[in-house]
Structures are given as structure tokens and as C-alpha cells.
């Protein structure tokens, strides 16, 4: 069993890279990928820790790209994390997130939710601040009952405190991963909010610019969605990947390797990922 989608304290997870490797060993995983948002700073620490615990550690990243509707994330695997164009692109994206964070705080204050930057940043443990940390601060202040409610009322796309930020185009997100020697995979396709025809067209277009795989197995995918995405992967000759999207305390219902309890990502998908990297 493997997990190719997890987050650490270097983005919006609550566990350090080493803690993730230790948890993966305890969970019986054989391979795990660190896919922090727009950030690879934890990868070297993570790979060393995986080696220590006898696991296959995979360099990864999750890049948010710009789409007119829904949300699209591109996962990158097995790239050279020292690739200069890749790191330049990630730095640009992170700069856009920092600008957005300040604007989100201003909007929340304007609508009467009295949060400070320090209390939000403290919840990030000194690492990258994202919308989940604003949600946690709102829960701590009893402004909302849960993180999901914070997104539904304030932080989600189109809501009162939502602020857009700089993102790469899907094409550029895929190309920057491929040019760094990595494998680009479409994460959790359901967040695109597309019907079946539009989804098929989207996958076709992304493959033309270098997409290599689809995240078929995912904590929130229904059995029907797994079948749909598996069919698309086979139709377009794309590899299949999967992961829990584990964030630790930020979403305690999702467990490493198991998602909500029934997730199972088979070991052989790791071989397919390696093969795709060789072909890239």
C-alpha cells in the first residue's frame, strides 16, 4: 500500500516531513510522496527520513493552476527539486499566496471577524500560511463551528473573504514539472466541477501539453468516480496514481494511507510512476 499525496508543515500539514515518514512506516506503507503546496523545501528531509525507516520516499509537489471554474491542482513527482525554473515558478506562486493572505485578513477584519496575523501564523507553526490556518483561527475564536463552515461561509471561492492569487496556467504548470524531469498528474479531478464530456475534453487537452497521469484513488472519490477516472486514464494512456491528501490535524478525519478508512492505493502504481518518469 502506498500514499502519493500528503502534506507537511512546509505547506498546510501539521506533521513534519520526518513525522510523516515515521507515520507511514507505522501504517504499513511501502512508499509515500510528499506533495506540499507550491513548495519542495521539505523534500530532502523527507527522503532522508524515508530511507531511515526503510520506505520509498518520492519527491513531490502540488501546484494550483488557473482555471475559470472549479479548482485544478497538478501533482508533480520524481523531479529534480534543484531545477532553477521550477523553483523560480514556485517562488512566484508563493509570493502570490503571501499577498493574498494579507488581503484575506483585511477582508475578515472588515466584516467584523477580529483576527490578527500573529494568531493565524502561529497555527501554521512558523511555516507557510494558507486558508486552512485562517479557518482554524476562526474556529478557535468561535466565529464558526468547523473548518468546513469557515470555507462555506467566508473562505471558499466566491465567498466574502475569498481573494484570488497568482497561478500558473495548467499548461505552464505541467511543463515546469516535465522540464524538471518530473511526472505531471491531475489531482482529484472532481474539483474541476466538469460534466463527463467536459472532463474528457479537459484530459485530452492536458495530455497534449504533457500530462502523464490521473489521481484515480483519492479519499473523497466515490466508487463511480474511481471507475470514471480509471476509464479516462486507460483511454488516454495515462498512468494511475492515488493518495489520501493527508494534512494531519487540519483534517483529522483523513488518515495516512487510508483516507476515510477504505482507501487503498496498490503498490504496483509506484512501478508505473517510475516508468513514466523514465519516459518523460
N, C-alpha and C positions, 0 to 999 in steps of 0.2 A: 504494500500500500504506500502511495506517495501523496504529497501535497505540493502543488506547484503555484500556490497563491497565498502568501502570508505576509504580514506587515510587522515591523518592529518599531522601536522608539525613534528610529531615524525618519519615520513619517508619522503615521497616526495609530501605531500599535502600542500596547502597554508593556511588552516584553522586549528585552534587549536581544540582539542577534544571538548571543550565546545562550540565553534562556530559551530561545526558540529551538535551537539545536538540541538542547537537553530535553525539552518537552517532546520533541519529535522522536527522540530515542525512547522515551518512556511510553509514547503512544504506539510504538512498534512500526514506525515509518522506516522505509529504506532510503527515500530521497525526499528532499524538501527544497523549495526555491524561495528565496527572499525577494519579494516584489514590492518594495516600498514605492510610494508615490513620488515620481519625478526625482528620485534620489537613489544613488548607489553607494553612499558613504559607509553603510554598514556591511557591504558585501564581503570585503576581505576578512573582517572579524568573523562573520558568519561562516564563511568557507573553512576557516581555521578551526572553528568550533565543531563544525560538522565532521571534519577529519578526526578531531579528538574523540568524538562519540561514535565513530565508525559509520557515518552516514554519507550518502552522496549529497553534497551541497551544490546548489545551482545558482549562478549569478542571475539576478532578475531585476526588473523594474516595471512599474505600471505607469503609463503616460496617459494623461487625459488629453483628448483631442477635440477639436471644434466641430460640432455638428448642429444643424438648425433645430433638431428636435431630439428629445431624449438625451442620453449620455452615452458616449463611446470612450472606452478605455482600451489601450493597446498594451498587451504584456510583451516584454522583451526578455529573451533567455539566452544564456551562453554567449554573451557578447564580451568584448574587451572593455571592461569598465574604465580603462585609462584612455579610451578613444577620445581625442580632443573635441571633434564636432559633436559627439554625443553629450559630453559633459557641458559644452557650451549651450546646447539646446536645453538641457535640464536646468542649468543655472538661470536661463532666461525665463523658463516656466516657473521656477521657484520665486523669482523676483516678482512675477505677476501675482503669485499667491500672497506674498507679503503685502503688496499694495492692497489687495482685496481684503485681507484680514483687518486692516485698519479701517477700511470703509464699512465693513460689516459691523465692527464695534461702534462706529459713529451712528449707523442706522439703528442699531439696537438701543443705543442711548436716546436717540431722537424719539423713539416710540415708547419711551418710558421704562426700558429694561436696563437698570443701572448696573452694568458690568464694567470692570476695569481690565486693562490689558494684562496686568500682573496676575490676576486670578485665572484668566484664560490660559496664559502662558505657563503658569505653574502646573496646570493639568496636563500639559504636554511634556512635563518633565525636562524642560530645557531644550527639547528637540523641535521639529517642525510643527507649527501650529496649523490646524485645519478646522473646518467647520464642525467636526465631531467634538472638538475641545470647547467650542462655543456652546454646543448643545449640553455638554457635561456641566459647564458653568451655570447654564440656565436651570438645569435640574437641581444643582447644589443650592441655588438661590430660591428654589421652589416657584420659579416662574412657569415651569412646565413639569409634567409628571414623568416624562421619559425623553430619551434622545429622539425617538421617532416622532414624538409630538413636536419637539423643537423644529425638526425638519419640515413637518407637515404644515406648521403654522408660520414659521419665520425663515428658516434657512434653506429650504428646498428651492429649486429653480422656479422663478416667478413669484416667490413669496416676498413678504415685506422687507426682510433684511438680506435677501439674496443679492449678491454682487457678482457679475461675471468677471472673468480674468483672462489673461493672455493664454492661448493654447495654440499648439501646432495644428495644422490641417491633418486629417487622417493619413494622407499621402506622405507628408513630411515625417509624421510620427513613425510610420512603418519604415521609411527609407533611412532615418537616422539610426534605427536599430539594425537594419540589414547592413548598412555601411560600416557598422562597428563589429560585423561578423556574427550578429545575433539572429535569432528566430523571432519574428513578429507574429503574435497570436491575438485574435479578437477575444477580449474578456467578456464574460456574462452577457451574451447577445441580447437578452430580453430587455436590457436597459435602453436599447435603441428605440424601443416602442414602435416597432415596424410590423406591418402585417406580413404574411408569408411571402407574397410576391416581392414586396419592397425589400425584405430581408435577403431573399435570394439575389436580387439585383445588387444589393449592397455588398454581399460576399463576393460576387463575381467582380465587381469594380475594385474591391480591396485586393483580391488576388492578383489582378492585373498590375498593381503597383508594388507587389512583393509580400502580401500576407501569406504566411505559411501554415497557420493553424487556427482552430476554433476551440475555445474553452467550453467543452461539451458538458463535463461533470462539474457541478457547482452547487453550493449549499442551497441556493434558492431556486434551482431549476426543478420543475415538475418532471414527471416521467415523460409526459408528452413533449416537453421542450427538449429533453435529452434526445428523444427519438428524432425530432425535427432537426436539431443541430448536427446529430450524427449523420443523418441523410445528406445534409448540405456539405459536410466535410468529405464524405465519400464522393459526392457528385463532382466536387471541385478539386479533388485530390489533395486535400489539406489534412494535416495531422490533427489528432485529437489530444487535448490536454484537459486538466481538471484541477481544482483546488477549493479549499474551504473559504478563502478570503478571511482568514483568522486575524482578529485585531486584539484579542485578549479581553481586558476589562471593558473596552469600548463597546464590545458586543458579546457579552458573556454567554449568550445562547449558542453561539457558533464555536464548535470545538475543533482543535487542530486535527486535521486528517479526516474527521468525521462530520464536519458541518453541524447540522442539527441532529445528527445521530445516524443517519442512513447513508451518508456519502461514502463512496468507495472509489478511489482512483487507482486503477490497476498498475502494477509495476512496469508492465511492458510498454506503457506510454513513454517511459523515460528513454527507452531504446529508440522510439520513433522521433523523439525530440532531438536526441544526439544525431540521428541520421539526417534530420532536416538541417541541422547546423552545418554538417559536413557539406551538404549540397548548396547551402546559401552562398 
